[in-house]
Amino acid sequence: MKPSKNLMRIMVILFGAPPLLYHLYFGNWLLTAVVTVSLGMMLVLIGFKK
């Protein structure tokens, strides 16, 4: 049993949804890009810590 893959998938969905909503509502692609990159870096750091 490896729940880490499912956990990562859920985290990606949870962290990936807000930037999409921000993009749809505000249309600020720069903010969306910055938020997405920062959250991606956090996910990478969390993944390497395990």
mmCIF entry with sequence, helices, sheets and N, C-alpha, C, O atoms, coordinates in Angstrom:
data_MODEL
# 
_entry.id   MODEL 
# 
_entity.id                         1 
_entity.type                       polymer 
_entity.pdbx_number_of_molecules   1 
# 
_entity_poly.entity_id                      1 
_entity_poly.type                           'polypeptide(L)' 
_entity_poly.nstd_linkage                   no 
_entity_poly.nstd_monomer                   no 
_entity_poly.pdbx_seq_one_letter_code       MKPSKNLMRIMVILFGAPPLLYHLYFGNWLLTAVVTVSLGMMLVLIGFKK 
_entity_poly.pdbx_seq_one_letter_code_can   MKPSKNLMRIMVILFGAPPLLYHLYFGNWLLTAVVTVSLGMMLVLIGFKK 
_entity_poly.pdbx_strand_id                 A 
# 
loop_
_entity_poly_seq.entity_id 
_entity_poly_seq.num 
_entity_poly_seq.mon_id 
_entity_poly_seq.hetero 
1 1  MET n 
1 2  LYS n 
1 3  PRO n 
1 4  SER n 
1 5  LYS n 
1 6  ASN n 
1 7  LEU n 
1 8  MET n 
1 9  ARG n 
1 10 ILE n 
1 11 MET n 
1 12 VAL n 
1 13 ILE n 
1 14 LEU n 
1 15 PHE n 
1 16 GLY n 
1 17 ALA n 
1 18 PRO n 
1 19 PRO n 
1 20 LEU n 
1 21 LEU n 
1 22 TYR n 
1 23 HIS n 
1 24 LEU n 
1 25 TYR n 
1 26 PHE n 
1 27 GLY n 
1 28 ASN n 
1 29 TRP n 
1 30 LEU n 
1 31 LEU n 
1 32 THR n 
1 33 ALA n 
1 34 VAL n 
1 35 VAL n 
1 36 THR n 
1 37 VAL n 
1 38 SER n 
1 39 LEU n 
1 40 GLY n 
1 41 MET n 
1 42 MET n 
1 43 LEU n 
1 44 VAL n 
1 45 LEU n 
1 46 ILE n 
1 47 GLY n 
1 48 PHE n 
1 49 LYS n 
1 50 LYS n 
# 
_struct_asym.id          A 
_struct_asym.entity_id   1 
# 
loop_
_struct_conf.conf_type_id 
_struct_conf.id 
_struct_conf.pdbx_PDB_helix_id 
_struct_conf.beg_label_comp_id 
_struct_conf.beg_label_asym_id 
_struct_conf.beg_label_seq_id 
_struct_conf.pdbx_beg_PDB_ins_code 
_struct_conf.end_label_comp_id 
_struct_conf.end_label_asym_id 
_struct_conf.end_label_seq_id 
_struct_conf.pdbx_end_PDB_ins_code 
_struct_conf.beg_auth_comp_id 
_struct_conf.beg_auth_asym_id 
_struct_conf.beg_auth_seq_id 
_struct_conf.end_auth_comp_id 
_struct_conf.end_auth_asym_id 
_struct_conf.end_auth_seq_id 
_struct_conf.pdbx_PDB_helix_class 
_struct_conf.details 
_struct_conf.pdbx_PDB_helix_length 
HELX_P HELX_P1 AA1 PRO A 3  ? PHE A 26 ? PRO A 3  PHE A 26 1 ? 24 
HELX_P HELX_P2 AA2 TRP A 29 ? LYS A 49 ? TRP A 29 LYS A 49 1 ? 21 
# 
_struct_conf_type.id          HELX_P 
_struct_conf_type.criteria    ? 
_struct_conf_type.reference   ? 
# 
loop_
_atom_site.group_PDB 
_atom_site.id 
_atom_site.type_symbol 
_atom_site.label_atom_id 
_atom_site.label_alt_id 
_atom_site.label_comp_id 
_atom_site.label_asym_id 
_atom_site.label_entity_id 
_atom_site.label_seq_id 
_atom_site.pdbx_PDB_ins_code 
_atom_site.Cartn_x 
_atom_site.Cartn_y 
_atom_site.Cartn_z 
_atom_site.occupancy 
_atom_site.B_iso_or_equiv 
_atom_site.pdbx_formal_charge 
_atom_site.auth_seq_id 
_atom_site.auth_comp_id 
_atom_site.auth_asym_id 
_atom_site.auth_atom_id 
_atom_site.pdbx_PDB_model_num 
ATOM 1   N N  . MET A 1 1  ? 0.844   -1.202 0.000   1.00 0.00 ? 1  MET A N  1 
ATOM 2   C CA . MET A 1 1  ? 0.000   0.000  0.000   1.00 0.00 ? 1  MET A CA 1 
ATOM 3   C C  . MET A 1 1  ? 0.876   1.248  0.000   1.00 0.00 ? 1  MET A C  1 
ATOM 4   O O  . MET A 1 1  ? 1.697   1.442  0.896   1.00 0.00 ? 1  MET A O  1 
ATOM 5   N N  . LYS A 1 2  ? 0.692   2.087  -1.012  1.00 0.00 ? 2  LYS A N  1 
ATOM 6   C CA . LYS A 1 2  ? 1.441   3.345  -1.071  1.00 0.00 ? 2  LYS A CA 1 
ATOM 7   C C  . LYS A 1 2  ? 0.450   4.509  -1.207  1.00 0.00 ? 2  LYS A C  1 
ATOM 8   O O  . LYS A 1 2  ? 0.094   4.895  -2.320  1.00 0.00 ? 2  LYS A O  1 
ATOM 9   N N  . PRO A 1 3  ? 0.010   5.060  -0.082  1.00 0.00 ? 3  PRO A N  1 
ATOM 10  C CA . PRO A 1 3  ? -0.953  6.163  -0.135  1.00 0.00 ? 3  PRO A CA 1 
ATOM 11  C C  . PRO A 1 3  ? -0.318  7.500  -0.511  1.00 0.00 ? 3  PRO A C  1 
ATOM 12  O O  . PRO A 1 3  ? -1.023  8.488  -0.717  1.00 0.00 ? 3  PRO A O  1 
ATOM 13  N N  . SER A 1 4  ? 1.024   7.534  -0.601  1.00 0.00 ? 4  SER A N  1 
ATOM 14  C CA . SER A 1 4  ? 1.708   8.794  -0.888  1.00 0.00 ? 4  SER A CA 1 
ATOM 15  C C  . SER A 1 4  ? 1.312   9.332  -2.266  1.00 0.00 ? 4  SER A C  1 
ATOM 16  O O  . SER A 1 4  ? 1.142   10.539 -2.434  1.00 0.00 ? 4  SER A O  1 
ATOM 17  N N  . LYS A 1 5  ? 1.165   8.432  -3.258  1.00 0.00 ? 5  LYS A N  1 
ATOM 18  C CA . LYS A 1 5  ? 0.795   8.894  -4.602  1.00 0.00 ? 5  LYS A CA 1 
ATOM 19  C C  . LYS A 1 5  ? -0.593  9.526  -4.594  1.00 0.00 ? 5  LYS A C  1 
ATOM 20  O O  . LYS A 1 5  ? -0.802  10.588 -5.180  1.00 0.00 ? 5  LYS A O  1 
ATOM 21  N N  . ASN A 1 6  ? -1.543  8.865  -3.924  1.00 0.00 ? 6  ASN A N  1 
ATOM 22  C CA . ASN A 1 6  ? -2.888  9.431  -3.845  1.00 0.00 ? 6  ASN A CA 1 
ATOM 23  C C  . ASN A 1 6  ? -2.873  10.745 -3.076  1.00 0.00 ? 6  ASN A C  1 
ATOM 24  O O  . ASN A 1 6  ? -3.559  11.697 -3.448  1.00 0.00 ? 6  ASN A O  1 
ATOM 25  N N  . LEU A 1 7  ? -2.091  10.793 -2.007  1.00 0.00 ? 7  LEU A N  1 
ATOM 26  C CA . LEU A 1 7  ? -1.990  12.012 -1.205  1.00 0.00 ? 7  LEU A CA 1 
ATOM 27  C C  . LEU A 1 7  ? -1.436  13.156 -2.049  1.00 0.00 ? 7  LEU A C  1 
ATOM 28  O O  . LEU A 1 7  ? -1.953  14.272 -1.996  1.00 0.00 ? 7  LEU A O  1 
ATOM 29  N N  . MET A 1 8  ? -0.388  12.886 -2.828  1.00 0.00 ? 8  MET A N  1 
ATOM 30  C CA . MET A 1 8  ? 0.188   13.910 -3.693  1.00 0.00 ? 8  MET A CA 1 
ATOM 31  C C  . MET A 1 8  ? -0.839  14.376 -4.716  1.00 0.00 ? 8  MET A C  1 
ATOM 32  O O  . MET A 1 8  ? -0.938  15.568 -5.007  1.00 0.00 ? 8  MET A O  1 
ATOM 33  N N  . ARG A 1 9  ? -1.612  13.423 -5.267  1.00 0.00 ? 9  ARG A N  1 
ATOM 34  C CA . ARG A 1 9  ? -2.626  13.769 -6.260  1.00 0.00 ? 9  ARG A CA 1 
ATOM 35  C C  . ARG A 1 9  ? -3.675  14.700 -5.650  1.00 0.00 ? 9  ARG A C  1 
ATOM 36  O O  . ARG A 1 9  ? -4.074  15.692 -6.259  1.00 0.00 ? 9  ARG A O  1 
ATOM 37  N N  . ILE A 1 10 ? -4.113  14.358 -4.430  1.00 0.00 ? 10 ILE A N  1 
ATOM 38  C CA . ILE A 1 10 ? -5.113  15.186 -3.744  1.00 0.00 ? 10 ILE A CA 1 
ATOM 39  C C  . ILE A 1 10 ? -4.546  16.574 -3.463  1.00 0.00 ? 10 ILE A C  1 
ATOM 40  O O  . ILE A 1 10 ? -5.232  17.581 -3.641  1.00 0.00 ? 10 ILE A O  1 
ATOM 41  N N  . MET A 1 11 ? -3.282  16.621 -3.019  1.00 0.00 ? 11 MET A N  1 
ATOM 42  C CA . MET A 1 11 ? -2.654  17.911 -2.711  1.00 0.00 ? 11 MET A CA 1 
ATOM 43  C C  . MET A 1 11 ? -2.520  18.755 -3.973  1.00 0.00 ? 11 MET A C  1 
ATOM 44  O O  . MET A 1 11 ? -2.733  19.967 -3.942  1.00 0.00 ? 11 MET A O  1 
ATOM 45  N N  . VAL A 1 12 ? -2.164  18.107 -5.090  1.00 0.00 ? 12 VAL A N  1 
ATOM 46  C CA . VAL A 1 12 ? -2.038  18.840 -6.358  1.00 0.00 ? 12 VAL A CA 1 
ATOM 47  C C  . VAL A 1 12 ? -3.388  19.429 -6.750  1.00 0.00 ? 12 VAL A C  1 
ATOM 48  O O  . VAL A 1 12 ? -3.465  20.570 -7.205  1.00 0.00 ? 12 VAL A O  1 
ATOM 49  N N  . ILE A 1 13 ? -4.458  18.643 -6.570  1.00 0.00 ? 13 ILE A N  1 
ATOM 50  C CA . ILE A 1 13 ? -5.798  19.138 -6.908  1.00 0.00 ? 13 ILE A CA 1 
ATOM 51  C C  . ILE A 1 13 ? -6.179  20.297 -5.990  1.00 0.00 ? 13 ILE A C  1 
ATOM 52  O O  . ILE A 1 13 ? -6.690  21.320 -6.446  1.00 0.00 ? 13 ILE A O  1 
ATOM 53  N N  . LEU A 1 14 ? -5.924  20.125 -4.688  1.00 0.00 ? 14 LEU A N  1 
ATOM 54  C CA . LEU A 1 14 ? -6.291  21.165 -3.722  1.00 0.00 ? 14 LEU A CA 1 
ATOM 55  C C  . LEU A 1 14 ? -5.506  22.445 -3.975  1.00 0.00 ? 14 LEU A C  1 
ATOM 56  O O  . LEU A 1 14 ? -6.067  23.540 -3.919  1.00 0.00 ? 14 LEU A O  1 
ATOM 57  N N  . PHE A 1 15 ? -4.206  22.313 -4.254  1.00 0.00 ? 15 PHE A N  1 
ATOM 58  C CA . PHE A 1 15 ? -3.379  23.499 -4.483  1.00 0.00 ? 15 PHE A CA 1 
ATOM 59  C C  . PHE A 1 15 ? -3.514  24.025 -5.906  1.00 0.00 ? 15 PHE A C  1 
ATOM 60  O O  . PHE A 1 15 ? -3.197  25.185 -6.172  1.00 0.00 ? 15 PHE A O  1 
ATOM 61  N N  . GLY A 1 16 ? -3.984  23.178 -6.825  1.00 0.00 ? 16 GLY A N  1 
ATOM 62  C CA . GLY A 1 16 ? -4.114  23.600 -8.220  1.00 0.00 ? 16 GLY A CA 1 
ATOM 63  C C  . GLY A 1 16 ? -5.435  24.291 -8.506  1.00 0.00 ? 16 GLY A C  1 
ATOM 64  O O  . GLY A 1 16 ? -5.535  25.062 -9.461  1.00 0.00 ? 16 GLY A O  1 
ATOM 65  N N  . ALA A 1 17 ? -6.463  24.024 -7.682  1.00 0.00 ? 17 ALA A N  1 
ATOM 66  C CA . ALA A 1 17 ? -7.775  24.621 -7.919  1.00 0.00 ? 17 ALA A CA 1 
ATOM 67  C C  . ALA A 1 17 ? -7.804  26.137 -7.666  1.00 0.00 ? 17 ALA A C  1 
ATOM 68  O O  . ALA A 1 17 ? -8.325  26.872 -8.505  1.00 0.00 ? 17 ALA A O  1 
ATOM 69  N N  . PRO A 1 18 ? -7.263  26.633 -6.537  1.00 0.00 ? 18 PRO A N  1 
ATOM 70  C CA . PRO A 1 18 ? -7.328  28.079 -6.272  1.00 0.00 ? 18 PRO A CA 1 
ATOM 71  C C  . PRO A 1 18 ? -6.733  28.951 -7.380  1.00 0.00 ? 18 PRO A C  1 
ATOM 72  O O  . PRO A 1 18 ? -7.366  29.932 -7.769  1.00 0.00 ? 18 PRO A O  1 
ATOM 73  N N  . PRO A 1 19 ? -5.531  28.635 -7.909  1.00 0.00 ? 19 PRO A N  1 
ATOM 74  C CA . PRO A 1 19 ? -4.983  29.455 -9.001  1.00 0.00 ? 19 PRO A CA 1 
ATOM 75  C C  . PRO A 1 19 ? -5.901  29.485 -10.214 1.00 0.00 ? 19 PRO A C  1 
ATOM 76  O O  . PRO A 1 19 ? -6.037  30.526 -10.857 1.00 0.00 ? 19 PRO A O  1 
ATOM 77  N N  . LEU A 1 20 ? -6.538  28.351 -10.541 1.00 0.00 ? 20 LEU A N  1 
ATOM 78  C CA . LEU A 1 20 ? -7.468  28.319 -11.670 1.00 0.00 ? 20 LEU A CA 1 
ATOM 79  C C  . LEU A 1 20 ? -8.661  29.225 -11.399 1.00 0.00 ? 20 LEU A C  1 
ATOM 80  O O  . LEU A 1 20 ? -9.115  29.949 -12.285 1.00 0.00 ? 20 LEU A O  1 
ATOM 81  N N  . LEU A 1 21 ? -9.167  29.183 -10.168 1.00 0.00 ? 21 LEU A N  1 
ATOM 82  C CA . LEU A 1 21 ? -10.298 30.045 -9.812  1.00 0.00 ? 21 LEU A CA 1 
ATOM 83  C C  . LEU A 1 21 ? -9.885  31.511 -9.873  1.00 0.00 ? 21 LEU A C  1 
ATOM 84  O O  . LEU A 1 21 ? -10.628 32.345 -10.391 1.00 0.00 ? 21 LEU A O  1 
ATOM 85  N N  . TYR A 1 22 ? -8.701  31.830 -9.346  1.00 0.00 ? 22 TYR A N  1 
ATOM 86  C CA . TYR A 1 22 ? -8.202  33.203 -9.419  1.00 0.00 ? 22 TYR A CA 1 
ATOM 87  C C  . TYR A 1 22 ? -8.100  33.641 -10.875 1.00 0.00 ? 22 TYR A C  1 
ATOM 88  O O  . TYR A 1 22 ? -8.468  34.764 -11.218 1.00 0.00 ? 22 TYR A O  1 
ATOM 89  N N  . HIS A 1 23 ? -7.601  32.752 -11.729 1.00 0.00 ? 23 HIS A N  1 
ATOM 90  C CA . HIS A 1 23 ? -7.435  33.072 -13.146 1.00 0.00 ? 23 HIS A CA 1 
ATOM 91  C C  . HIS A 1 23 ? -8.789  33.335 -13.795 1.00 0.00 ? 23 HIS A C  1 
ATOM 92  O O  . HIS A 1 23 ? -8.937  34.264 -14.589 1.00 0.00 ? 23 HIS A O  1 
ATOM 93  N N  . LEU A 1 24 ? -9.779  32.504 -13.448 1.00 0.00 ? 24 LEU A N  1 
ATOM 94  C CA . LEU A 1 24 ? -11.106 32.664 -14.052 1.00 0.00 ? 24 LEU A CA 1 
ATOM 95  C C  . LEU A 1 24 ? -11.780 33.948 -13.573 1.00 0.00 ? 24 LEU A C  1 
ATOM 96  O O  . LEU A 1 24 ? -12.405 34.652 -14.366 1.00 0.00 ? 24 LEU A O  1 
ATOM 97  N N  . TYR A 1 25 ? -11.657 34.255 -12.286 1.00 0.00 ? 25 TYR A N  1 
ATOM 98  C CA . TYR A 1 25 ? -12.363 35.403 -11.725 1.00 0.00 ? 25 TYR A CA 1 
ATOM 99  C C  . TYR A 1 25 ? -11.653 36.725 -12.012 1.00 0.00 ? 25 TYR A C  1 
ATOM 100 O O  . TYR A 1 25 ? -12.302 37.712 -12.357 1.00 0.00 ? 25 TYR A O  1 
ATOM 101 N N  . PHE A 1 26 ? -10.336 36.750 -11.872 1.00 0.00 ? 26 PHE A N  1 
ATOM 102 C CA . PHE A 1 26 ? -9.605  38.005 -11.996 1.00 0.00 ? 26 PHE A CA 1 
ATOM 103 C C  . PHE A 1 26 ? -8.863  38.139 -13.326 1.00 0.00 ? 26 PHE A C  1 
ATOM 104 O O  . PHE A 1 26 ? -8.558  39.249 -13.763 1.00 0.00 ? 26 PHE A O  1 
ATOM 105 N N  . GLY A 1 27 ? -8.575  36.999 -13.968 1.00 0.00 ? 27 GLY A N  1 
ATOM 106 C CA . GLY A 1 27 ? -7.885  37.054 -15.249 1.00 0.00 ? 27 GLY A CA 1 
ATOM 107 C C  . GLY A 1 27 ? -6.448  37.535 -15.115 1.00 0.00 ? 27 GLY A C  1 
ATOM 108 O O  . GLY A 1 27 ? -5.838  37.960 -16.096 1.00 0.00 ? 27 GLY A O  1 
ATOM 109 N N  . ASN A 1 28 ? -5.904  37.468 -13.903 1.00 0.00 ? 28 ASN A N  1 
ATOM 110 C CA . ASN A 1 28 ? -4.533  37.926 -13.683 1.00 0.00 ? 28 ASN A CA 1 
ATOM 111 C C  . ASN A 1 28 ? -3.591  36.741 -13.866 1.00 0.00 ? 28 ASN A C  1 
ATOM 112 O O  . ASN A 1 28 ? -3.319  35.998 -12.924 1.00 0.00 ? 28 ASN A O  1 
ATOM 113 N N  . TRP A 1 29 ? -3.097  36.576 -15.090 1.00 0.00 ? 29 TRP A N  1 
ATOM 114 C CA . TRP A 1 29 ? -2.261  35.400 -15.393 1.00 0.00 ? 29 TRP A CA 1 
ATOM 115 C C  . TRP A 1 29 ? -0.929  35.467 -14.658 1.00 0.00 ? 29 TRP A C  1 
ATOM 116 O O  . TRP A 1 29 ? -0.347  34.431 -14.338 1.00 0.00 ? 29 TRP A O  1 
ATOM 117 N N  . LEU A 1 30 ? -0.440  36.670 -14.390 1.00 0.00 ? 30 LEU A N  1 
ATOM 118 C CA . LEU A 1 30 ? 0.842   36.794 -13.686 1.00 0.00 ? 30 LEU A CA 1 
ATOM 119 C C  . LEU A 1 30 ? 0.705   36.281 -12.254 1.00 0.00 ? 30 LEU A C  1 
ATOM 120 O O  . LEU A 1 30 ? 1.539   35.510 -11.781 1.00 0.00 ? 30 LEU A O  1 
ATOM 121 N N  . LEU A 1 31 ? -0.357  36.717 -11.567 1.00 0.00 ? 31 LEU A N  1 
ATOM 122 C CA . LEU A 1 31 ? -0.598  36.240 -10.199 1.00 0.00 ? 31 LEU A CA 1 
ATOM 123 C C  . LEU A 1 31 ? -0.781  34.732 -10.192 1.00 0.00 ? 31 LEU A C  1 
ATOM 124 O O  . LEU A 1 31 ? -0.254  34.034 -9.326  1.00 0.00 ? 31 LEU A O  1 
ATOM 125 N N  . THR A 1 32 ? -1.537  34.236 -11.172 1.00 0.00 ? 32 THR A N  1 
ATOM 126 C CA . THR A 1 32 ? -1.773  32.793 -11.261 1.00 0.00 ? 32 THR A CA 1 
ATOM 127 C C  . THR A 1 32 ? -0.455  32.046 -11.426 1.00 0.00 ? 32 THR A C  1 
ATOM 128 O O  . THR A 1 32 ? -0.230  31.021 -10.781 1.00 0.00 ? 32 THR A O  1 
ATOM 129 N N  . ALA A 1 33 ? 0.423   32.567 -12.297 1.00 0.00 ? 33 ALA A N  1 
ATOM 130 C CA . ALA A 1 33 ? 1.706   31.909 -12.540 1.00 0.00 ? 33 ALA A CA 1 
ATOM 131 C C  . ALA A 1 33 ? 2.554   31.909 -11.265 1.00 0.00 ? 33 ALA A C  1 
ATOM 132 O O  . ALA A 1 33 ? 3.144   30.888 -10.912 1.00 0.00 ? 33 ALA A O  1 
ATOM 133 N N  . VAL A 1 34 ? 2.613   33.047 -10.578 1.00 0.00 ? 34 VAL A N  1 
ATOM 134 C CA . VAL A 1 34 ? 3.419   33.146 -9.357  1.00 0.00 ? 34 VAL A CA 1 
ATOM 135 C C  . VAL A 1 34 ? 2.903   32.182 -8.295  1.00 0.00 ? 34 VAL A C  1 
ATOM 136 O O  . VAL A 1 34 ? 3.684   31.471 -7.663  1.00 0.00 ? 34 VAL A O  1 
ATOM 137 N N  . VAL A 1 35 ? 1.578   32.160 -8.100  1.00 0.00 ? 35 VAL A N  1 
ATOM 138 C CA . VAL A 1 35 ? 0.987   31.275 -7.087  1.00 0.00 ? 35 VAL A CA 1 
ATOM 139 C C  . VAL A 1 35 ? 1.245   29.822 -7.444  1.00 0.00 ? 35 VAL A C  1 
ATOM 140 O O  . VAL A 1 35 ? 1.600   29.018 -6.582  1.00 0.00 ? 35 VAL A O  1 
ATOM 141 N N  . THR A 1 36 ? 1.064   29.484 -8.725  1.00 0.00 ? 36 THR A N  1 
ATOM 142 C CA . THR A 1 36 ? 1.255   28.097 -9.158  1.00 0.00 ? 36 THR A CA 1 
ATOM 143 C C  . THR A 1 36 ? 2.700   27.660 -8.947  1.00 0.00 ? 36 THR A C  1 
ATOM 144 O O  . THR A 1 36 ? 2.952   26.561 -8.453  1.00 0.00 ? 36 THR A O  1 
ATOM 145 N N  . VAL A 1 37 ? 3.653   28.520 -9.320  1.00 0.00 ? 37 VAL A N  1 
ATOM 146 C CA . VAL A 1 37 ? 5.070   28.179 -9.173  1.00 0.00 ? 37 VAL A CA 1 
ATOM 147 C C  . VAL A 1 37 ? 5.429   28.016 -7.698  1.00 0.00 ? 37 VAL A C  1 
ATOM 148 O O  . VAL A 1 37 ? 6.114   27.065 -7.324  1.00 0.00 ? 37 VAL A O  1 
ATOM 149 N N  . SER A 1 38 ? 4.963   28.948 -6.860  1.00 0.00 ? 38 SER A N  1 
ATOM 150 C CA . SER A 1 38 ? 5.301   28.877 -5.429  1.00 0.00 ? 38 SER A CA 1 
ATOM 151 C C  . SER A 1 38 ? 4.723   27.612 -4.799  1.00 0.00 ? 38 SER A C  1 
ATOM 152 O O  . SER A 1 38 ? 5.394   26.951 -4.006  1.00 0.00 ? 38 SER A O  1 
ATOM 153 N N  . LEU A 1 39 ? 3.474   27.272 -5.150  1.00 0.00 ? 39 LEU A N  1 
ATOM 154 C CA . LEU A 1 39 ? 2.861   26.060 -4.600  1.00 0.00 ? 39 LEU A CA 1 
ATOM 155 C C  . LEU A 1 39 ? 3.569   24.826 -5.134  1.00 0.00 ? 39 LEU A C  1 
ATOM 156 O O  . LEU A 1 39 ? 3.724   23.837 -4.417  1.00 0.00 ? 39 LEU A O  1 
ATOM 157 N N  . GLY A 1 40 ? 4.000   24.877 -6.393  1.00 0.00 ? 40 GLY A N  1 
ATOM 158 C CA . GLY A 1 40 ? 4.733   23.752 -6.968  1.00 0.00 ? 40 GLY A CA 1 
ATOM 159 C C  . GLY A 1 40 ? 6.045   23.528 -6.232  1.00 0.00 ? 40 GLY A C  1 
ATOM 160 O O  . GLY A 1 40 ? 6.425   22.389 -5.959  1.00 0.00 ? 40 GLY A O  1 
ATOM 161 N N  . MET A 1 41 ? 6.735   24.616 -5.910  1.00 0.00 ? 41 MET A N  1 
ATOM 162 C CA . MET A 1 41 ? 7.990   24.505 -5.165  1.00 0.00 ? 41 MET A CA 1 
ATOM 163 C C  . MET A 1 41 ? 7.728   23.892 -3.787  1.00 0.00 ? 41 MET A C  1 
ATOM 164 O O  . MET A 1 41 ? 8.502   23.057 -3.318  1.00 0.00 ? 41 MET A O  1 
ATOM 165 N N  . MET A 1 42 ? 6.635   24.309 -3.140  1.00 0.00 ? 42 MET A N  1 
ATOM 166 C CA . MET A 1 42 ? 6.282   23.755 -1.832  1.00 0.00 ? 42 MET A CA 1 
ATOM 167 C C  . MET A 1 42 ? 6.038   22.257 -1.944  1.00 0.00 ? 42 MET A C  1 
ATOM 168 O O  . MET A 1 42 ? 6.496   21.485 -1.101  1.00 0.00 ? 42 MET A O  1 
ATOM 169 N N  . LEU A 1 43 ? 5.314   21.842 -2.988  1.00 0.00 ? 43 LEU A N  1 
ATOM 170 C CA . LEU A 1 43 ? 5.025   20.418 -3.172  1.00 0.00 ? 43 LEU A CA 1 
ATOM 171 C C  . LEU A 1 43 ? 6.315   19.644 -3.390  1.00 0.00 ? 43 LEU A C  1 
ATOM 172 O O  . LEU A 1 43 ? 6.479   18.543 -2.862  1.00 0.00 ? 43 LEU A O  1 
ATOM 173 N N  . VAL A 1 44 ? 7.237   20.219 -4.170  1.00 0.00 ? 44 VAL A N  1 
ATOM 174 C CA . VAL A 1 44 ? 8.516   19.548 -4.429  1.00 0.00 ? 44 VAL A CA 1 
ATOM 175 C C  . VAL A 1 44 ? 9.302   19.401 -3.128  1.00 0.00 ? 44 VAL A C  1 
ATOM 176 O O  . VAL A 1 44 ? 9.859   18.339 -2.851  1.00 0.00 ? 44 VAL A O  1 
ATOM 177 N N  . LEU A 1 45 ? 9.345   20.476 -2.326  1.00 0.00 ? 45 LEU A N  1 
ATOM 178 C CA . LEU A 1 45 ? 10.077  20.421 -1.056  1.00 0.00 ? 45 LEU A CA 1 
ATOM 179 C C  . LEU A 1 45 ? 9.455   19.393 -0.125  1.00 0.00 ? 45 LEU A C  1 
ATOM 180 O O  . LEU A 1 45 ? 10.169  18.635 0.530   1.00 0.00 ? 45 LEU A O  1 
ATOM 181 N N  . ILE A 1 46 ? 8.116   19.361 -0.061  1.00 0.00 ? 46 ILE A N  1 
ATOM 182 C CA . ILE A 1 46 ? 7.433   18.382 0.797   1.00 0.00 ? 46 ILE A CA 1 
ATOM 183 C C  . ILE A 1 46 ? 7.743   16.974 0.310   1.00 0.00 ? 46 ILE A C  1 
ATOM 184 O O  . ILE A 1 46 ? 7.957   16.065 1.112   1.00 0.00 ? 46 ILE A O  1 
ATOM 185 N N  . GLY A 1 47 ? 7.766   16.795 -1.008  1.00 0.00 ? 47 GLY A N  1 
ATOM 186 C CA . GLY A 1 47 ? 8.038   15.471 -1.569  1.00 0.00 ? 47 GLY A CA 1 
ATOM 187 C C  . GLY A 1 47 ? 9.454   15.007 -1.252  1.00 0.00 ? 47 GLY A C  1 
ATOM 188 O O  . GLY A 1 47 ? 9.677   13.824 -0.997  1.00 0.00 ? 47 GLY A O  1 
ATOM 189 N N  . PHE A 1 48 ? 10.421  15.940 -1.265  1.00 0.00 ? 48 PHE A N  1 
ATOM 190 C CA . PHE A 1 48 ? 11.812  15.555 -0.998  1.00 0.00 ? 48 PHE A CA 1 
ATOM 191 C C  . PHE A 1 48 ? 12.043  15.294 0.485   1.00 0.00 ? 48 PHE A C  1 
ATOM 192 O O  . PHE A 1 48 ? 12.939  14.533 0.851   1.00 0.00 ? 48 PHE A O  1 
ATOM 193 N N  . LYS A 1 49 ? 11.234  15.925 1.342   1.00 0.00 ? 49 LYS A N  1 
ATOM 194 C CA . LYS A 1 49 ? 11.425  15.739 2.786   1.00 0.00 ? 49 LYS A CA 1 
ATOM 195 C C  . LYS A 1 49 ? 11.066  14.324 3.216   1.00 0.00 ? 49 LYS A C  1 
ATOM 196 O O  . LYS A 1 49 ? 11.621  13.808 4.186   1.00 0.00 ? 49 LYS A O  1 
ATOM 197 N N  . LYS A 1 50 ? 10.134  13.690 2.495   1.00 0.00 ? 50 LYS A N  1 
ATOM 198 C CA . LYS A 1 50 ? 9.679   12.353 2.913   1.00 0.00 ? 50 LYS A CA 1 
ATOM 199 C C  . LYS A 1 50 ? 10.746  11.307 2.671   1.00 0.00 ? 50 LYS A C  1 
ATOM 200 O O  . LYS A 1 50 ? 10.535  10.130 2.963   1.00 0.00 ? 50 LYS A O  1 
# 
